[in-house]
Amino acid sequence: MSPSSAQWVKPATRTELIDQLVDGVDRYNPSNLGLLEDYLYHQIREKEYDCLANLAILKLYQFNPDLYNPDVVINILVKALTAAPLPDFNLCVALLGERQNLPLLDNEPDALLPLLPHLQHLSSLLLTCRFPAFWATFYSDELAVLRDNYTVEVTGFDDSVREVVVRATRAAFVKIGRERLGRYLHLDGSNLDKYVSSLGWKIDPATGVVSIPPNPDNQIEGQVVRESIQFPQLSKIIAHAQA
């Protein structure tokens, strides 16, 4: 299930201190940046997510370019990837502005610049439900830097992506082939069977078809719309037609 709007605005895991920083005037106080960055790394370790707090970090970087930390930005974008189909990733990118290929204050190259196009491509693949292509791209040699330096630190990253897959699959299918679902989830064998079972979905051992329980999104029901038009209204319509 995707998070409710209330959960998105104020996650249950957000502390009172962070809530004050996000909602109050201190949101724009650069002296609080360290607290927000620490909170981001707490999200990474604990598999939590708070988009508004992370957007506050990006806003502070926008106002205070000297505080900009590319590693923090990359981690924010990695966390936002798994919020699909919510537009969190694009919201984050919109606050980055135009990054130029200039060295940072310590003369190190900006690590975000070579990775940003790849992250944008990964986001597009998730938003368009091209899940096998997402996994193939993510596990390509070209993205070894992203995996080895960033997503490896994000607790449950693969499972968070699978939650995106599950949200899309349960909304679109009543039944789906086991092998096809495995490609979507990047799982096979007993790992796939255990994961499907944990969702409460059933696999027919004879056909390999996975049955997804009914939910409001995957049930198509015809609706009969009845218009109630009173005689005086009908008389006006006829009069206009004859005019």
N, C-alpha and C positions, 0 to 999 in steps of 0.2 A: 504494500500500500504506500502511495506517496504521502508525504507529510501534509497535515492539514495546514491551512493558512495561519492558524493560531500558533501551531508548533513551529512554523517557519519564522514567524515574527519573534516569538520568544520560546526557544526550546526549553523543555523541562530541565535539561542539564545545565542551563546557564546559571551562574551564580549571581547573587544580588549585586556584588561589586561590578561584574561585567555588564550587568543589566543597566546600572547607573552610567557606565561609560558609553554604552551604546545609545541609550535614550536621552541622556542629559547633554548639557552644554560641554561637558568634558570630552565628548566625542571628538572634538577638534583640538584637544590639548596634546601637543606632541610629547609631553612628558609622560603620558599614559601609554605610549606606543609599546613599551616593553611588556606591560601587563597584557595587552591584546595579542602580542606575538607569543607570549607564553601560553595564552589560552588557545591559540591556534595549535601549538605543539601538543597541548593536552588533548585537543580533538583528534589529532593524528594518532596519538598513543591509545586513546580510549574508544576509538571508532564512534566518535560523536561528531556533530556538525552544526555550525552556527553561521549561516550565510551573512547575516547583518553585521555580526562582529568582525568577520573577515573583510567585508566591504569597508568597514570603518578603518581598517589597516590601510587598504588601498587609497582611501580618501586622504589619510594622513600623509602617505607617500606623495600623493598628488600636490598637496599643499607644501610639503617639506621634502623636496627632491634629494637633499643631502642625507636624509634618513633611509632612502630607498635600499631595500635588500632583495636582490633577485631570487635568492633561495626561498625566502618567505613567500614571494609572489607565486613562484612555481608550485609550492605546496598548497597555496590557496586555490590555484587553478586545478590541481590534481583532486582536491577535495570536492570542488564544484562539479567536476566531471560526473561524479556518481550521483548528483542530484537530478539528473535527467529523468523525465522530460521537462523539469522546471528550467527556467532560463538563467539559472544562477551563473553558469560559466560565461555567458555573453554579458551579463551584468558586470562581472569582474573585469572582463577584457575591456569593456567600455570605459572603465576608470583608469586604465593604464596609460591612455594617451598615446602619443607617437614616441616610441622608444627609439633612440638613435644609437648607432653603433659607436658609442663613446666609452672609454674606460671608466671604471668607477673611481671613487676617491683613492682606493688602494692600488689603482692601476691594473686591477684585474678585469678581464673581459666580462661583459654582462651575460651570465649563463642563461638568462631568459630568452635572448634574441634567437638563438638557433633552435630552441625547443618550442617556442610559441606557435609556429606554423604547424608543428606536429600535434601539439595539444589541441589546437583548433580543429585539425582534421579528425582526431579521436572524438572530440565533442560532436562533430557533424555525423560521424558514423553511429554514435549512440542515439542521437536525436532522430536519425532516419532509420533506426532499427536495423542497421547493417552489422549485426553482431559478429558473425564469423569474420568479416573484414576487420572489425575492431580488434579481435584477438590476434589475427594474423599481423596486423600493423603494430600492435602493442608489443608483441613478442618477436618482432623483427630485429635484426642486428642493428639497424639504424637507430632504434630507440633503446639500446642497451644503457646509454647514459641516463635516460629517464628512469629505467628500472633499477639500475645499480645505485643511483644517488638519491632518488626521491621516493618512488612508490614502494621500494623495499622497506621504508620506514613507516609507511602508512598501514596501520593495523587493519587487516581484513580488506585490502583494496580489491582483490579479485572478487571476493564475496559481495562487496558493495556494488561492483559492476553487475554481478549476477542478479542482484536485487532490481537493478534497472531492467534487465532482461525479463525477469519474472513479472514485473509490473506491466510490461508491454505484452508479454505472451498471454497472461491471464485476461487481458482486455480484448485480445484479438482471436483467441482460439477456444474452442470447446474440446477439440482433440488435436493432437499433434504427434508426428512420428518420433519415436525415441531417439533415433540417430540425428534427426534434424534438431531436436531440442538439445541434444548433446553438443552439436556445433554451436548453437546459440550460447550455451553455458560454458563452453570450453571444458567439458567433463566427459568421461566415458567410463565404461565398465561399472564396477561396483560403486565407484564414487558418484557416478551419475544416478544410479538407482537409489543410493542413500539420500542424495540431495532431493530427488523427486519425492521420495517418501516423506522427508522432513517438511515438505510443502503441503502434504495431505493430498497429493495427486496420485493417481493409480496408473500402473503400467500393466497392460494386458500381455502376459508372457507369450501368448500364442501369436499375436499380431505385432507386438512392439509398439502399440498405440498408447499414448499417454492421454488420460482423461482429466480434464481440468474442471473442477466444480463450478456450477453456475454462479455467476455474479452479475451485478447490474450492467457491466460493460460488455460481457460476451453473450448476452441474451437479446436476440432481436425479436421484438414484439411489434406487430402491426397496431397502429392506432387509428381509430375512427374519429374524425373531427366533424362535429355537427355544428352547423351554423344556424343560429336562430334569428330569422329575419321577420319582423312584424309586417303586417299588410300595408300600413302607411309608408314604411320604408320601401317596400316593393313597388308601391305606386309611384314614388319619387324616381326610382331607378327606371321604370318604364317610361315615365314622362321625359326624363333626360335622354333616353335612347331614341324617343320619337322626335325630339326637338331638332 
